[in-house]
Amino acid sequence: MQGILNERAMLYELIENIKMNNPEEQTSKAMKILKTLLTNIQNNPQELKFRIIKTTNPNINNSLMNIKGICDLLYALGYTSKYDGNFMLETSDLNNLNLCLNILNTDINQFNQKEYVKETSKLMMKNPEVAKEMEAKRRKLEEEKRQKERVKEMIEADKIERRERFKYK
């Protein structure tokens, strides 16, 4: 059990490293491609063609292999680099692959939710009534902020006045 937790932590750390060192859009695209590749292996573990990542494929090369940290993750999953530049998964142990797929699914779902919120917000702001309501709320928040600042200033002035009034002469 401890070994699986260590492996999961290592894979999680490698994926976090990829996310920190690459733009979010590129990382998301790479993670989706990697998820597809790993899912194909998971569904067809004996098929050799699914175990090879062909770096000569322009989509793979541009969207996956140009991501900083991706090679470290591939090596951790059990891939080896071949003389032709391709990567091949030679291990029959798919535990790391399954762990990685779980992490990727979570990350991809979070990214998709963020994108959904962004798109929904954009669509909502195109509605004049929503835009008007949002502007009114923004103005109200600004007014409340100004009022709080005035109250803070009044409190500070009152403190100073009290100190001066009650000073012993």
N, C-alpha and C positions, 0 to 999 in steps of 0.2 A: 504493500500500500504506500509506504514511504517513497519507494522508487517512482511510482506513478505521479505522486505529488511533486517530486523533484523534477521529473520530466515536464510536467505541466508548467511548473514555475519557469523552467528554462525556455520552453516554447513561448510562454506568455512574454517573457523578458525580450526574446528575439523579435517578436511581433511588435511590442511596444517600441523597441529601438527603430524598427522600420517606420512606424507611425511618426516618431519624433523627428526623423531625419529626411523625410520626404513630404512633399505637398499632399494635403488631404485628398484631393481629387485623384492624383496619381496612385496614391496608396490604396484608395478604395478600388480603383480599377484593377490594380495588381492583385489585391486580395480576392476579388471576384474571379479572376482568371485562375489563381492558385486553387481556389475552392473548387472550381470546375475540374481542374486536373486531378486533384486529390479525390474528389467524389467519383470520378471515372475509375480510379484505381480501387476505391472502396467497393464499388459495384461490380468490378471485373478484376479481382485480384490476380488471376492467372494470366491475363492478357498482357503480353510484353509491350504492345504498342501504346498502352496507357501509362506504362512505367517510364517512358522516355519523354523528356521535355526537349523538343526540338528548337534550339535557339536560332536556327535558320529561318524559322517562321517569323515574319516581320512583326506580327501582333505580339507574339511571345517576347521577342527580342526588345521591342520598343516599350511595351507596357509592363513587362514583368522583370526582365533581366537588367533593365536600367535602374531598377529600384535599389537604393543603398541598403545593404543588409540582407537582401533576398538570398544570396548564396549561403550565408551563415545559416539561415533557416532551412534551406534545402539540405545542407549537409547534416543538420541536426535531425532532419526527418529520415535520413538514411540514403540520400542521393549521393552519387559520385559523379565527378566530371569525367567525361570521356575524351579521347584524343580528337574527336571531331567537334568538340565544343558543346555537345549536347550533355544533358544530365540524365542519369538513369537511376531509378530506385531499385536496388539489388536485394534489399532485405525483404524477408517474408513476414517480419514482425510489423504489423500495421498499427500498433498501439499509439505511437507518436503521431502517425497520420490521423488517427481518429481524434486524439487530443487536440491536434492542430485544427482540424475541421470544426470542433466545438468552439474553439476560441474565435476562428474566422467567422463562423455564423453569428456569434454575438456581436463582433465588431461591425460586420456588414449590416446587421439589423439596426445597430445604433446609427450608423452613417445614413441608412435609408430613412430612418425616422427624422434625422436632422434635415435631410433634403426635403422630405415631405412637409415639414414645418415651414421651411424657407419658401417652398413653392406655394403653399397655402397662404402664407402671409403676403406674398407678392400678388396673388390673385385677389385676396381680400382688399388690399390697398388700391386695386384698380376700381373697386366699387366706390363711387363718390360718397355714398352714405357712410360707409365704413371709414373712409379717409377723413371725412368731416368729423365723425365721432372720435377718431384717434387724435385728431388735431385738438379737439375740445379737451380731451383727457390730458394731452400734453400741456396745454395752457393751464389747466387746473393744477397739475402737479407742479408746474413752475411757480404759480401763485402761492401754493402751499409752502413751497421751499422758501420763497421770499418772506412769507409770514413767519416761518420758523426762525429765519435769520434775524428778523426784527425783534422777535421775542427774546432770542439769545442776547442781542445787543441791549435790550431793556434790562435783562437780568444782570448783565455785566455792569451797566450804568448804575443800577440799584445797589449792587455790591460795593462799588466804589463810593457811592454817596453814603451808605451806611458806615463804611470804614471811616470816612471823613467826619461824619456827624458824631460818632461815638469815640473819637480819639480823645484820650485824656490830655488835657493841656496843662 
